[in-house]
Amino acid sequence: MEAILGAIFFGLVSYVGILLAGTISATPFDDGPVPAQPPLLGIAAGAALVGTLLAQHADGSGHMVIYAIVVCALSAVWCTDVRYGIVPDAFTLVPLALLLGIALVERDPWPFVSAAVAFAPFAGMAIVSKGRGMGWGDAKLAALGGAVLGGETALVAFAGGALVAAIYAYARGRRKEVIAFAPYLAGAIGIAMPFMTS
């Protein structure tokens, strides 16, 4: 029963994220990915699966609320990056501030360290690329992933996400095109979250 409730709850939370993404109106960047329609049903189904797994392993309803906020933000990030090539700060910095605020109250320095560890390589790439292809939104999303997953797990998850992105681009013959990278980071975070509660 918990698994079914987790699936329904996280599916709805993902839908809220998709709706929030719909409130963003932006002009796609000229040097960004080709605008597309995100796979809304796939995003919600993936969130429902994450909810099912989290419901079986999470150690308290407080954690489930935090995970739900993160999943809502990840769904919104996925949609905005595919549509416009942007990752709005509201969808990365707000949940990151919440996680770091909780860590501050609990006097736990590791989310701060993990966020910085995950942020650093993406920030370096954003500086080197001058925001083309890898931007600051991706770096902030990586920091959120670090705070949620821990630095080491986040980097492994992001490496897996980058590998999937490269394989997908190669298979579709888009090796030289800019792709929306945030969905791969968001997916990596979502896939790894249930394993952090085991």
N, C-alpha and C positions, 0 to 999 in steps of 0.2 A: 504494500500500500504506500509506503514511504517513497518508493521509487516512482510510482505513478504520480503522486503528488509533486515530487521533485521535477518530473518531466513537464507536467502542466504548468507549474509555477515558473520554471525557467523558460519555457516556451513563451509564456505571457510576458515575462520580463524582457525577453529578446524582442518581442513585438513592440513593447514600449520603446526600446532603443531604436528600432526601425522607424517608429513614428517620430521620435525626437530628431533623427537624422533628416526626416522629411521637412523639418522646420528650418533647416539650413538651406539657404539659397546662395549660390556662388557661381562665379564664372570659372569654368575649367581653365587651368593653366595651359598656355600654348605649348610649353615643353613637358606637360604632364602626360599621364596615360590617356588613351582614347576613352572618353566617357562611355559608360555602359550601365546597364540595369543590373543591380546586384541580385544574387539568387536569394530572394527574401524567404521563400519556403525552406531552402537549404540552411539558411542562417538560423531560422527558428527551430528547425529539426535538430541541428547540431547543438543548439542551446538546450533543447529538451533532453538530448542524450547526456550532455554534461550535467544537467540537473538530476537525471536518474542516477548517475554515478556518484555525484556529490551527496545525494540523499542517503545513499547506502554507506558512505564513509565519513561524512562530516561529523564533527564532535560537538555540535551545538547549533541551535537556531540562530544565534548571533553571528556565527561564521557564515551560515547560509544567506543571511541578509547581505553581508559584505560581498560574498561571491555573486549574489544576484545583482548588486550594483555594478560590479565589474563586468558581468556578462551583458548587462544592459549597455554599458559604455562600449564594450567590444563590438556589439551588434551595430551600434550607431557609427563607430569608426569604420567598420567594414563598408557600410553603405555610403558614407560621405567620401571615402577615398575612391571607391569605384566610380561614383557619379561625378566627382569634381576634382579628384586628385589632391584632396586636403584632409588633414586630420585635425579637427577643431580642438582647441585647448579645453573646452568645456567637457569633452569626452575623455580626456586623459588626465588633466590636472585636478579636476574635482575628485574623481575616485582616488587619485594618488594622494591628494591632501587628506582625504578621509583615512586612508591606510596609515599614512605617516602620523596623523593626529592620534590614532589609536595606539600606534607604537610609542608615541611620546608619553601618553597616559600610562601605558604599561611599562614604561622605561625599558623598552626593547630596542637597542640600536640597530639590529640586523636588517630590518626593512629599509632603513636609510642607507646602509652600506650596500645592500643588494640592489636598490634602485640606482645608486651611483655606479656600481659595477656594470649593470646592464645598459645604463645610459651612455657611459663613456665611449664605447666603440661606435655607437650610432651617431653620437655628437661629433666624433672625429670624422666620420664619413660625411656628415652634413656640412662640416667646415670645408673639407677637401672638395666636395662636389658643388659647393656654393648653393646647396639646396636643390640641385637638379637631380632627380631620381631618388635620392635619399635626403629627406628634409628633416626639419626640426620636429615636425609632428610625429614622425617615425621614432625619433630619439625619445620624445616624451612618452610615447606608447611603450617603448622598451623599458623606460624607468618604471612605468606602471607594472609591467610584467615582472621586473625584478623585485618590486615590493610585494607582489602577490606570490610569486613562485620561489623567491630566493635567487641570488645572483647566479649560482652555478647551474641550477635547473633552467633558469630563464635563458642563459646563453646556449645550453644544449637544445632547448626547444626552438630558439631562434635560428640556430644552425639547421635544424630539421626543416623549419619553415622556409629558409632561404634555399635549401636543396629542392624542396617541392616547387618553389617558385621558378627555379632554374629549369627543372625538368619540364614543367608546364610550358614555360616560354619556348623551350627548345622543341617540344612536341608540337606546339601550335605554329612553329616557324616564326616566332616573334623575338628572336635573340637580340635584335638591335632596337626593338621598340621599348619605350618606357612602360613599365607595368605598375599597377597599383600594388605596392608592397605591404601596406598596412593590413590587408585581409590575411596575409600569410602570417604576420606577427600575431594578429588577433586570434587566428585559428590555433596557432601554436600555444598561446597562453591558455585558451579554452581547453584544448586537449590535455595539457599538462596539469591543469588545476585539480582534477580528481585524484591524481597520483600524489599530490601534496598532502592529501588528507588521509591516505592509507596508513 
